[in-house]
Amino acid sequence: MPYTLKPDEGYDVSIETTKYLSEHVDTGDRWVLNFGPQHPATHTTLRLVLELDGERIARCTPHIGYLHSGFEKLGEHLDYNQYVTIVSRMNYLSPISNDICWHHAVETLFDIDLTPRCKVLRTIMAELGRIQDHLLCLGAAALDLGAFTGFLYGFNPREKIYDICDYIAGQRYHPDWTRVGGAMRDLPDEETFKRMVKNFLHEDLSVALKDLTGLLERNRIFIERTRGIGVISHDDAIACSLTGPLARASGVRRDLRKDEPYLCYANNWDGQGAEAVKFAVPLASEGDVYSRFLVRAEEVRQSVRIIDQLIDNIPGGPIDTFADGKMVKPSKNEVYGSIEGLIQHFELIMSNRGWTPPIAEAYGCNETANGELGYFIVSDGSPRPWRVRTRPPSFINYSTMARLTEGHMLADVVAILGSLNVVAAELDR
């Protein structure tokens, strides 16, 4: 039965937990437990202050901890290409997704349309980033509840995605691959890239996902620890601004790839009538930890479906957009072979003149593994943003932690927290 505090207990939720306990509550009956940051199930710097009645959680106060600071402020001091190195560090589970989203917002401000080749490659990498993120979350869901083998099933194939990032960008962990209107470089060899992606999807990933879901989806212990735990209803999910797998596990029909399509998720993405990629958006209705696990597992399968539609149909042509307004870096051939390309490269990279964006505001958002990631940019016409604001899904999702845990047992905190898949760098910016 759900645990409910009695009205006559004088429990005032507006007063800080530690202060309230010291002044009003007999600590022999209620006591405070710090869950994290030094706890193997928190994975990061976040901390929960739990007020316990026996092993029942009477109140939960989440703290975001301190991992980084000044991420958004740095956007005022770096240009539109340099800042990609910062946004990728806001999400250390799937950095490539942040790279793509940031430059999507910049290109919205600049009104730049990407080449078909760039759209396809970005879509493939965005879905690989989603898989990369979900695999860690699914594996950690097992690890946090004592199933170490399940964590290995999810974690090991992620190395292949790092290999792909290393191949296209020269960096494994933080690729920083995208640039305004394109990418830092084209594929070194297209056939090698295709082979790496296909081998990962249909050899490493297919086996790992089958083993992981086979181990957990019908496991009695896992089901009893997750089903009916951390429930949030459809209406409450909307009221709390949840997005991504958390919202869809509660029955909220919302996916930016469908509702506000971009890249190859939109029709006519190549300018010649190409149809959007086909995929299904998984939904559940229970809104508990188990539903979030199932939704993420199915999203991995749908990401494979999306990539399969694109990997053998990568268009030719340049990866960078040709912009008359001199907003996109020129290719090396243009830099070394023409005076116009050399001047454009000098102005964007070497001089203080750089970009001349419109004086305007723009918001660009992508459907990433944890939900809607967005960047709001205010431009004053100078080469650097006047203001950058991040809409981080983890911060929104983590704000529901108190609602999800109060009334549950102490042991349930681990399962609930893992189902949120919090990335601490998105909390403290």
N, C-alpha and C positions, 0 to 999 in steps of 0.2 A: 504494500500500500504506500502511496506517496506520503512523505513525511510533511506535516504541516505544523507550524508553530501556533500555539494557542494565543488568542488575542490578549488574554490577561497576563501574559508573560512580560509585557512591557518592552517588547523587542523593537527598538527604533532603528530602522535601516538607514536613517540619514546620519547616524553617528558612526565615526570610525571605529572599527572593531576593537582595536587594542584599548582605546580610550573608554569605550563602552564597557568592556570587561572589567577594567580596573576600577570603575566607579559604580557599576550597577549589578554586576553578576558575580555570584559565588563561584570562584574558579575551581572549587572542588567538584562542581557539577558540569561546568563548561570550561573548556580549555582551548588555547590557540595553538595551532600547528602550522609551521611554515613548511609548505610543500615546495621545495626548490629554493633557490636556483641550483644548489648542489644536490641534485637528485637525478638518477639515471633515466627517469621517465619524462623529465621536462625537456631534455635534449638541448637546452639552451639557457639563456639568462633569465627567463621569466620566472615569476614567483607567485604562489597562491597563499594567501593568509586564510586559513580555514578555522572557523569556530565550530568545535565538535561537541555534540551531545552523545557521549559514548563513542560509537563509530559512525554515527549519523552526522552529516554535514548540515549544520544549522545556518551557516552563512559562509560565503566564499567571496573574498576580495582579491581580484586579480591585480597584479603589478607587472608592468611590461619589462622591468629591468633596464639595464644600460648596456647595449652592445655597440652601437655606433651613435654618432650625433652629427648634425650639420649636413646631412645628405641633401636636403632640399636647399639649404643655403648655398651649398657648393654650385648649384645650378645657376646662380647669379654670377659666378666667376669663371665658368667654363663655357666654351662655345657648344654649338648644337651637335658636334661630333664628339668632342672630348667628354661630354657628360655621360656618354654611354658606358664609360668605365665605372661610373658611380651607380647607375641604375642596376647594372648586373649584380652588384654587391648587395642590393636590397633583397635579393632572393638567391641564396646559395644552393637551392635545390634544383632550380631550372633557370639559370641566368640568361640563357638565350631568349627565353620568353620576354624578359624585361627589356632586353636589347630591341627586340622587334616592336614591342609596344611603345617604347620611347620614341623611336623614329617614326612610328605611325602617327604619333601626336605631332611631331615636328613637321612631317609632310602634310598633315592637315592644316597647320598654320601657314606653311609655304604654298599650299595648293599644288602639290607635286603629285603626279600620277606615275606609279612605278611601271617598269617594263614587265611584260608577261613572264620573262625568265626570272626576274627578281621576285615576283609574286609567288610563283611556284616554289622556288627555293625557300622563301621565308615561310610559306605554309608548311612545307615538309619539316623545317626546323622547329616551327612552333609546335607541331604535333609531337615531334621527338622530345621537346621540352616538357610537354604534358605527360608523356609516358615516363620520362625521367623523374618527374615530381611524384606522380602517382605510385610508381614502383617503391619509392622510399617510404611513402605513407602506408601503403599496404603491408610492406615488410615490417615496418615499425609497429603496426597494429598487432602483429603477431608477437614481436619481440617484447613489447610492453606487458603482454599478458603471459609471458613465459615460454613462448614458442620460438626459440632461437633459430631453428631450422627454417621457419617461414621467412625470417628476416634475410637469411642468406639467399633464399630463392628470389627475393625481390631486389636485393642489393647487388648481387654479382652481375646481372646483365646490364646494369647502369654503366658499367665500365665501357661497354661498347659504344654508348652514346657519347661518352667523353672522348673516345677515339675518333668518332665522326666529327665532333667539334674541333678537335685538334687538327684533323685533316683539312677542314675548310678554313680555319682561322689561325692555326698555329698555336692555339692555347686550349688546354683541356678544360680547365675549371671555369674561367670567366672568358668566354670567347671574344666578347666585345666586337662582334662580327659586322653588325649593320652600320651603315653610314647614311647620311641624308641622301635620299634618292637612290640608294643601292646598297652596296656592301663593300667591305674593305678590299675584297678581291673576289674574282670569279673562282669557280671550282678548279683546283689544280688539274684534275682529270675526271671528266664526267662519268666515265664507265666505272672507274674505281669507286667513286662516290655511290653510284647505284648499287654496286656489288656489296659495299659495306652496309648500306641501309637494308637491303633485302636479306642479307645474312643475319643481321640483327633481328629483324622482324619475324622471320619465318624459321629461324633456328634457335637463337638464344631466347628471344622473348616468348615465343609460343610455348616452348617447353617450360620456362620459368613460371609463366602465368598459369599454365595448366597445373603445375605442381603446387603453386601457392594457393590457388582457389580450391583445388582438390583437398588440400590439407585443412583448410579453415571453413569453407562455406557450409559444410555439414558436420563440422566438429562440435560435439556436444558441449565441451567446456567453453569453446570460443563463442558459441551461440548464447549460452547462458550468461556469459560475461558481457555480451554486447546487445542482445535483443531487449528492447524496452528500456534501455539505459540512455540517458542524455537526450530525451525526446524533446523536440521543438516542433510545434504545429505549423501548418501551412501559413496561417495568418500571422503568427508570431515571427516566423522567418521573414516575412515581408516587412513587418513592423521593425525588425532589427536590421533591415537592409542587407540581409544575407544574400550572397550570390554563389555561383559555382555549385560543386557537389553538395555542399551543406543545404543550399536552398532546394536543389532538385531532389534530394533525399526526403524532403518534406512536401514534395508535390508541386513546387513552384516551377512553372514553365517559363524559364528564362535562360537563354543562352545567346550571348552577343553574336556568335557565329551565325545564328539564325535570325535574331531580331534586329541586329545592326551589322549586317554582313560586310566583311572587308576581305582583302586578298582574294584567294580562290574560293572563299565561302560565298562570294557574291556572284550573281549571274553576269555574263559579259565581262569577266575579269580580264580577258585578253583583248577587248575592244573589237572582237570579231564574232561575238555571239556565243562564246563558250559558256556552258552551263556550270553552275556552282557544284562543288564536290558534294556527293551524297553521303549522308551519315545520319544516324539516329541519336537523339538526345535521351539518355536513360533517365527515368523518373521513378521514384518510390513514394510511398505515402506515409510510412510509419515515422519517419523523421528521427530514427534512433541511430546508435553507433553502427549497428549491423547494416542498416540501409545505406549509410555513407560508405561502408566498405564495398557493398555490392555495386553502388553507383560508380565508384572510382574504377573498380575492376572492369565494368562494362565500357567506361569511357576509354580505357586503354585499348579494348578491342575495336572501338569505333575510330580511334586514332590510327590504328593499323589499316583500317578500311580506307581512310582518307589518303594516307600515304601511298597505298597500293594504286589508287586512281591517278596519282601524279608522277610516281617515280619513273615510269617508262615513257612519260609524255612531257619531259622538261623541254620547253621551247628553246630555240637557239637565239642568237642575237646578244646584244650587250646586257649586262646585269645592272649597269648604272643608267639612270635616266639622263637624256640630253636636255638641258634646261637653258633656254635662251637668256634667262635672268641671271645666269652664272651662280646658281644656288648649289650646284652639285660638283664635287671634285672631278676633275678630268682624269681620263685614263693615263697610264704611264706612256702609252704611245703618243698621245696628244701632248703630254708635257715635254717629251723629248723630241717630238717631231714637228711642233708648230709653236709659233710665238704666242698665239691666242691661248693655247693650253698652258704654256709656261706662265703667262700672266695670271690666268685664272687660278692656277695652283698656288702661285705666290700670294695672291690676295686672300685666298681662303686659309692657307696654312701658315704663311710666314708673316704677313702684315697684320696690322691692327684693324684694317678695314673689314675684312671678312664678309660675313653675310649682311645683307640689307633686307631683313624681313619686314613685312607690313606691321604697322602699329595696330595690334589687334590682340584678341584672346582666342585660345583654341583649347579644346579638350579632345583627347584621343584615348580610346580604351580598347582593350582586347580581352577575350575570354581566355584567361590563363588557368592553370591547374586548380588554383584555390578560389577562382571567381573573377570578378571584374577588376582588372588592374587598369588604372587610368592616370594620365598626366595632364594637368591643367597648366598651360603656359600663357604667361602675359608678356607680350613683346612691346618694347618702346622704340623699335626700329634699329637698335644697336646690334652688334654681332653676337651678343649674349642675352639670354632671357632676362627680363626685369624681375620675373618671379616664376618659380616652378613649384607646383603643389602635386603631391602624389595621393592617389586614392588607392591605398593598399588593402587587398582583400583580407590579409591576415589580421590587421588591426580591427576591422569590422567583425570578423568571425570570432576573434578572441574576446570581444566585448560581451559575448553571450555566455561566457564561461560560468558566471555566477548563476544565471538562470538555468543552465543545464545541470549544474552539480548540486544545488541546494535541495536537500531531501534525500539524496542518495547516500550510499555507504562510502567510507573513505577509500576502499579498494576500487570503487567505480571511477574515481578521479583520473586514474591512469588511462582507462579506456576512453573516457570522454575527451581528455586533452589530446590524445593521439588522433582521434577522429577529426579534430579541428585542423591538424597539420599546420601548426603555427610556425611561421618563419620570423624569428626574432628581429632580423634586420629591417623588416617592414614595420615593426612596432615603434622602435626608437629611431627616428629619422633626423 
